[in-house]
């Protein structure tokens, strides 16, 4: 079996995530305890109980999703005999992928993404930026549309290249909303502004990028045990040296998820596990390459099913 690991990004969080994993599996319990200790706060309680409004805050959501993802991964690691071919994570999820690969310590990753969340939240004043999803128009047309509505003073850019017919755009609110209206006129099946706290993966995040430079500069990165696909390049990362710069550029660059999954398939991947809350990445894979079966781990039932399937393969 040629298996890849996939790790979700922000937006997958929900109150209760990881609670049943921690009840049933000792590796998950230890992971959440380790997260609480690393951050000096009850992150586990926030994951298990909410409240949702507090969990949704970027500075909380990012370490919470990372902790839940690593809890699921560690259970898989303990219960299954497998060696991943590679890993990929969507935006924030790239940190989870690096932890799973051994390139980055769990404690360092938790502290880094909490600061990443804070910096991204503070990088752009409220109501200045926006993000929106456009479905039903191919990427090249969305890219051209962003160029059409942008000016030197205000921009809209592709932010998440999620599926062949689904692109999220980000930037200043006015051009993003103008692009939405034009996309509807040009036949988009869906054109919806997203409820997010900042215009992620756009030039407006440059202050966050610069703020993270010192954070990542103080962290030791090792060569991963298995390759991790970079969001920025959609190429395999096999050495620790380029990781900090790639993580910095990731803050303002688009997430090249379609290209990343295409690279994964070309490398021979036949199945994958989405380790963490939700099943967003499994849904995107069905739109990119249906031949790759993605097992999810969003709750204890899904995790048990994934363990059974992996051990039977």
C-alpha positions in Angstrom: 0.0 0.0 0.0 1.3 3.4 -1.0 -0.1 5.6 1.7 0.0 9.4 2.1 -0.9 11.5 5.2 -3.1 14.6 4.8 -3.6 17.2 7.5 -6.4 19.7 7.5 -6.2 23.5 7.9 -8.2 26.2 9.6 -11.9 25.9 9.2 -12.0 22.3 10.2 -12.3 23.1 13.9 -15.5 22.3 15.9 -16.2 22.0 19.6 -15.9 18.3 20.7 -13.0 17.5 18.4 -10.6 15.0 19.8 -12.7 14.3 22.9 -13.7 10.7 22.0 -10.2 10.0 20.7 -8.8 11.0 24.1 -11.4 8.9 25.9 -10.6 5.8 23.9 -6.9 6.0 23.0 -3.9 6.6 25.4 -1.7 8.2 22.6 -4.4 10.8 22.0 -4.7 11.5 25.8 -0.9 12.0 26.0 -0.9 14.3 23.0 -3.5 16.6 24.4 -1.8 16.7 27.8 1.5 17.5 26.0 -0.2 20.3 24.2 -1.6 21.8 27.4 1.8 21.7 29.0 3.6 23.2 25.9 1.2 26.2 25.8 0.5 26.6 29.5 -3.2 26.6 28.9 -6.1 24.1 28.8 -6.1 23.7 25.0 -7.7 20.3 25.4 -10.7 21.7 27.2 -11.2 24.2 24.4 -11.1 21.4 21.8 -13.4 19.1 23.8 -15.9 21.7 25.1 -15.5 25.0 23.2 -17.1 27.5 23.3 -17.3 27.7 19.6 -16.7 31.5 19.4 -13.4 31.1 21.3 -12.3 28.1 19.4 -12.9 29.9 16.1 -10.4 32.6 17.0 -7.4 32.2 14.7 -4.9 32.2 17.6 -6.8 29.3 19.2 -8.0 27.4 16.1 -4.5 26.9 14.7 -3.0 25.1 17.8 -6.3 23.3 18.5 -6.4 21.8 15.0 -2.7 20.9 15.1 -3.1 19.1 18.4 -6.2 17.2 17.3 -4.4 16.2 14.0 -1.3 14.9 15.8 -3.5 13.0 18.4 -5.2 11.2 15.5 -1.8 10.5 13.8 -0.2 9.1 16.9 -3.1 6.7 17.4 -2.7 5.5 13.8 1.0 5.2 14.4 0.4 3.1 17.5 -2.4 0.9 16.1 -1.2 0.3 12.5 1.9 -1.0 10.8 2.6 1.4 8.0 5.2 3.7 6.6 3.8 6.8 4.8 5.2 7.6 1.4 4.8 11.3 2.0 2.6 13.9 3.7 0.8 17.1 2.9 -1.1 19.6 4.9 -3.4 22.4 3.8 -2.0 25.7 5.0 -1.8 25.3 8.8 -1.8 21.6 8.2 1.7 21.8 6.7 2.9 22.3 10.3 1.1 19.1 11.3 2.7 17.2 8.4 6.1 18.4 9.5 5.5 17.2 13.1 4.4 13.8 11.8 7.5 13.6 9.7 9.8 14.4 12.5 11.0 17.6 10.9 9.6 19.8 13.7 8.9 19.1 17.3 5.2 19.1 18.5 5.9 21.6 21.2 7.7 24.0 18.9 4.9 23.7 16.3 2.2 24.4 18.8 3.9 27.6 20.0 4.7 28.6 16.5 1.2 28.3 15.1 -0.3 30.1 18.1 1.9 33.0 17.3 1.2 32.6 13.6 -2.5 32.8 14.3 -2.1 35.9 16.4 0.1 37.6 13.8 -2.3 36.8 11.0 -5.2 38.0 13.0 -3.5 41.3 13.7 -1.9 41.8 10.2 -5.0 43.4 8.7 -7.5 45.8 10.3 -11.1 44.6 10.6 -13.2 44.9 7.5 -10.3 45.8 5.2 -9.8 42.3 3.8 -12.1 39.5 2.6 -12.0 36.0 1.2 -14.4 34.3 -1.1 -14.9 30.9 -2.8 -15.6 30.7 -6.5 -16.9 27.3 -7.7 -17.5 26.3 -11.3 -14.9 28.4 -13.1 -11.4 27.0 -13.9 -8.4 28.5 -12.1 -7.0 30.4 -15.1 -10.2 32.3 -15.4 -10.2 33.1 -11.7 -6.6 34.3 -11.9 -7.5 36.6 -14.8 -10.5 37.9 -12.9 -8.4 38.8 -9.9 -6.0 40.7 -12.2 -9.0 42.5 -13.8 -10.4 43.8 -10.5 -7.1 44.6 -8.8 -5.4 48.0 -8.7 -2.1 49.2 -7.2 -4.0 50.2 -4.1 -6.2 47.2 -3.6 -5.8 43.6 -4.8 -7.6 40.3 -5.1 -5.4 37.2 -5.5 -6.0 33.4 -5.7 -5.4 32.1 -2.2 -6.4 28.4 -2.1 -6.3 26.4 -5.3 -8.5 23.7 -3.8 -9.9 21.7 -6.7 -9.9 22.1 -10.5 -13.2 24.1 -10.3 -12.8 25.6 -6.8 -10.6 28.5 -6.0 -10.6 30.7 -2.9 -9.6 34.3 -3.5 -8.3 36.8 -0.9 -7.3 40.4 -0.5 -8.8 43.8 -0.1 -12.6 43.6 0.5 -13.7 45.8 -2.4 -11.9 44.0 -5.3 -12.8 40.6 -3.7 -16.5 41.5 -3.7 -16.3 42.9 -7.2 -14.7 39.6 -8.4 -17.6 37.7 -6.7 -20.2 39.7 -8.6 -18.4 39.3 -11.9 -17.9 35.5 -11.3 -21.7 35.1 -10.9 -22.3 37.0 -14.1 -19.9 34.7 -15.9 -21.5 31.5 -14.8 -19.9 30.4 -11.5 -22.0 27.7 -9.8 -21.2 29.3 -6.5 -19.6 32.6 -5.5 -19.7 33.1 -1.8 -17.8 35.4 0.6 -16.3 33.4 3.5 -16.7 34.2 7.2 -13.0 34.5 8.1 -11.1 36.8 10.4 -8.5 37.9 7.9 -7.5 37.8 4.2 -5.2 34.8 4.5 -2.6 33.9 1.8 -2.6 37.4 0.3 -0.2 40.3 0.3 -2.1 41.8 3.2 -0.5 39.1 5.4 3.0 40.4 4.9 3.2 41.9 8.4 2.5 38.4 9.7 5.1 36.9 7.5 7.7 39.3 8.8 6.6 38.7 12.4 7.0 35.0 12.0 10.6 35.3 10.7 12.0 35.6 14.3 9.7 32.8 15.5 10.8 30.3 12.9 14.4 31.5 13.2 14.5 30.2 16.7 13.2 26.7 15.9 15.3 23.7 14.9 14.1 21.9 11.7 15.4 18.4 10.8 15.2 16.4 7.6 11.8 14.7 7.5 11.6 10.9 7.8 9.3 11.0 4.8 8.9 13.8 2.3 6.4 16.6 2.9 4.8 18.5 0.0 5.2 22.3 0.3 2.1 24.4 -0.2 4.2 27.0 -1.9 6.0 24.9 -4.5 3.9 21.7 -4.6 7.3 19.9 -4.5 8.6 17.3 -2.1 10.7 18.7 0.8 13.3 16.2 1.9 15.7 18.4 3.8 15.2 20.7 6.9 17.1 23.7 5.5 14.5 25.2 3.2 11.5 24.6 5.6 11.6 28.0 7.4 11.6 30.1 4.3 8.8 28.0 2.7 6.7 28.4 5.8 7.2 32.1 5.7 6.3 32.4 2.1 3.3 30.2 2.6 1.7 33.0 4.7 1.3 35.3 1.6 1.4 32.7 -1.2 -1.5 30.6 -2.5 -2.0 27.1 -1.3 -1.4 24.9 -4.4 -3.5 22.0 -3.2 -4.5 20.7 -6.7 -0.8 20.6 -7.7 0.2 19.1 -4.4 -2.4 16.3 -4.8 -1.3 15.8 -8.4 2.3 15.4 -7.3 1.2 12.9 -4.6 -0.7 10.8 -7.2 2.2 10.9 -9.7 4.5 9.6 -7.0 2.3 6.5 -6.8 0.0 7.1 -3.9 -3.0 4.8 -3.8 -4.6 5.7 -0.5 -4.4 8.4 2.1 -5.5 9.2 5.6 -6.9 12.6 6.6 -5.6 12.9 10.2 -7.5 15.5 12.1 -10.9 17.0 12.4 -13.4 17.1 9.6 -13.3 15.5 6.1 -12.6 18.5 3.9 -9.5 17.1 2.3 -11.2 13.8 1.5 -13.9 15.8 -0.3 -11.3 17.7 -2.3 -9.5 14.5 -3.3 -12.7 13.2 -4.8 -12.7 16.2 -7.1 -9.0 15.9 -7.9 -8.4 12.2 -8.2 -11.2 9.8 -7.3 -9.0 6.7 -7.6 -7.2 7.7 -4.3 -9.2 6.4 -1.3 -9.0 8.8 1.7 -9.8 7.5 5.2 -10.9 10.1 7.7 -10.3 10.3 11.5 -12.8 13.0 12.5 -14.2 10.9 15.4 -13.4 7.6 17.1 -15.7 5.6 14.8 -14.0 7.0 11.7 -10.6 6.4 13.3 -11.4 2.8 14.1 -12.6 2.2 10.5 -9.3 3.7 9.2 -7.3 1.5 11.5 -9.1 -1.6 10.3 -8.7 -0.7 6.7 -5.0 0.1 7.0 -4.3 -3.1 8.9 -6.2 -5.2 6.3 -4.3 -3.7 3.4 
